[in-house]
């Protein structure tokens, strides 16, 4: 009889505890389960995106090897529209711009570079597209837009190149003093980067010497 009374007391305590905390417990379990399903679903979606983007990027590369410009541009546009959240879209934009430029299609080149500069997932892809777009705008004599784009902030590793591009914009307008200023700033930053290539240093030194040297 003593056991039954103790059991009843425990049951009553449990009922009271459940009445107070049961809804919170159920809610917590629901949140945990939802979080799990969202996490696994997100992982599945990302994997699907990556696989689809990879296949489309391979298609783009095959077309690039064949110098099939329309096919390259179609693949690049599809990557940007369907898989913009993947790095493949940015890589595709850079490749497409290069192929279009080689074919003399400057409009398509600019379009691909602008998309990559503004919307690519990877910072390195955005910065590289920015540098190439500036060179294109210089060739078009669109110095105002080139200087504006060159003046935007970039990742630390691209700062020397962007300063060099700002110098290029000034040099193209025969503003040698301004060009020399930017080239010197670029040179200072480049010398502080142990990973800077000898080729990058050589090319910048040539430009510096052309406007009066260090």
C-alpha positions in Angstrom: 0.0 0.0 0.0 2.9 2.3 0.8 4.3 1.7 -2.7 1.0 2.6 -4.4 0.7 5.9 -2.4 4.3 6.8 -3.4 3.6 6.0 -7.0 0.4 8.1 -6.9 2.4 11.0 -5.4 5.0 10.7 -8.2 2.3 10.6 -10.8 0.7 13.7 -9.4 4.0 15.5 -9.3 4.7 14.5 -12.9 1.3 15.7 -14.0 1.9 19.1 -12.3 5.3 19.4 -13.9 3.9 18.5 -17.3 1.2 21.0 -16.9 3.7 23.7 -16.2 6.5 22.7 -18.7 4.9 20.2 -21.1 4.1 22.8 -23.8 7.6 24.3 -23.6 9.1 20.8 -24.0 7.0 20.0 -27.0 7.8 23.4 -28.5 11.5 22.8 -28.0 11.3 19.4 -29.6 9.5 20.8 -32.6 12.1 23.6 -33.0 14.9 21.0 -32.8 13.2 18.8 -35.4 12.5 21.7 -37.7 16.1 22.9 -37.4 17.3 19.4 -38.3 15.1 19.2 -41.4 16.0 22.7 -42.5 19.7 21.9 -42.0 19.5 18.7 -44.0 17.3 20.2 -46.6 19.6 23.2 -47.0 22.6 20.8 -47.4 20.7 18.8 -50.0 19.8 22.0 -51.9 23.3 23.3 -51.8 24.7 20.0 -53.0 22.1 20.0 -55.8 23.1 23.5 -56.8 26.7 22.7 -56.8 26.3 19.6 -58.9 24.1 21.4 -61.4 26.4 24.4 -61.6 29.5 22.2 -62.0 27.9 20.4 -65.0 26.9 23.7 -66.6 30.4 25.2 -66.0 31.9 22.1 -67.7 29.7 22.8 -70.7 30.9 26.4 -70.7 34.6 25.2 -70.7 34.0 22.8 -73.6 32.4 25.6 -75.6 35.3 27.9 -74.7 37.8 25.4 -76.0 35.9 25.3 -79.3 35.7 29.2 -79.3 32.0 28.9 -79.6 31.1 32.3 -78.3 27.3 32.1 -78.4 27.4 28.7 -76.5 29.8 30.2 -73.9 27.6 33.2 -73.4 24.5 31.1 -73.1 26.1 28.9 -70.5 27.4 31.9 -68.5 23.9 33.5 -68.5 22.4 30.2 -67.4 24.9 30.0 -64.5 24.1 33.5 -63.4 20.4 33.1 -63.6 20.1 29.6 -62.1 23.2 29.2 -59.9 24.2 32.7 -58.9 24.9 31.5 -55.3 27.7 29.3 -56.4 31.3 30.2 -57.3 30.8 28.6 -60.7 28.8 31.7 -61.8 31.7 34.0 -61.1 34.2 31.8 -62.8 31.9 31.4 -65.7 31.5 35.2 -66.0 35.3 35.6 -66.1 35.8 32.9 -68.8 32.9 34.2 -70.9 34.4 37.7 -70.8 37.7 36.5 -71.9 36.3 34.5 -74.8 34.0 37.4 -75.8 36.9 39.8 -75.7 39.1 37.5 -77.9 36.2 37.4 -80.4 36.0 41.2 -80.4 32.5 41.3 -78.8 33.1 44.2 -76.4 29.5 44.6 -75.4 29.3 41.0 -74.2 32.7 41.3 -72.5 31.5 44.3 -70.5 28.2 42.7 -69.6 30.0 39.6 -68.2 32.5 41.7 -66.3 29.9 44.0 -64.8 27.8 41.0 -63.6 30.8 39.3 -62.1 32.0 42.5 -60.4 28.6 43.2 -58.8 27.2 39.7 -58.2 29.8 37.0 -58.1 29.9 35.1 -54.8 33.7 35.1 -54.4 35.4 38.4 -53.5 38.4 37.4 -55.7 36.2 36.9 -58.7 34.5 40.3 -58.1 37.9 42.1 -57.7 39.4 40.5 -60.8 36.4 41.4 -62.9 36.7 45.0 -61.6 40.4 45.2 -62.7 39.6 43.8 -66.1 36.6 46.1 -66.6 38.7 49.1 -65.8 41.1 48.2 -68.6 38.2 47.7 -71.0 36.8 51.2 -70.1 40.2 52.8 -70.6 40.2 51.3 -74.1 36.8 52.9 -74.6 38.1 56.2 -73.3 35.4 56.1 -70.7 37.8 57.5 -68.1 35.2 58.8 -65.7 33.5 55.4 -65.2 36.9 53.7 -65.1 38.2 56.0 -62.4 34.9 55.6 -60.4 35.1 51.8 -60.5 38.9 51.9 -59.7 38.2 54.0 -56.6 35.8 51.4 -55.0 37.1 49.4 -52.1 38.6 45.9 -52.8 40.1 43.1 -50.8 43.6 43.8 -49.4 45.4 41.5 -51.9 43.9 43.4 -54.8 44.7 46.9 -53.5 48.1 47.2 -55.4 46.4 46.2 -58.7 43.6 48.6 -58.2 46.0 51.5 -57.5 47.9 50.5 -60.6 44.6 50.6 -62.6 44.0 54.1 -61.2 47.4 55.1 -62.4 46.5 53.6 -65.8 43.4 55.7 -66.0 45.5 58.9 -65.4 48.2 57.8 -67.8 45.7 57.3 -70.5 44.7 60.9 -70.1 48.3 62.1 -70.2 48.2 63.0 -66.5 51.6 61.7 -65.7 52.0 63.3 -62.3 48.8 61.7 -61.0 49.6 58.4 -62.7 53.0 58.4 -60.9 51.4 59.0 -57.6 49.1 56.0 -57.9 51.9 53.8 -59.3 54.1 54.7 -56.3 51.4 53.8 -53.9 50.8 50.5 -55.7 54.6 49.8 -55.7 54.8 50.4 -51.9 51.9 48.0 -51.2 53.3 45.4 -53.7 56.7 45.4 -52.0 55.0 44.6 -48.7 53.3 41.5 -50.2 55.6 38.5 -50.0 53.3 36.6 -52.4 53.5 39.3 -55.2 54.8 37.8 -58.4 57.9 39.0 -60.1 55.9 39.6 -63.3 53.5 42.0 -61.5 56.5 43.8 -60.0 58.2 44.0 -63.5 55.1 45.4 -65.2 54.5 48.0 -62.6 58.2 49.1 -62.6 58.0 49.6 -66.3 55.0 51.9 -65.9 56.7 53.7 -63.0 59.8 54.3 -65.1 57.7 55.7 -67.9 56.4 58.4 -65.7 59.6 59.3 -63.9 60.3 56.4 -61.6 60.2 56.1 -57.9 
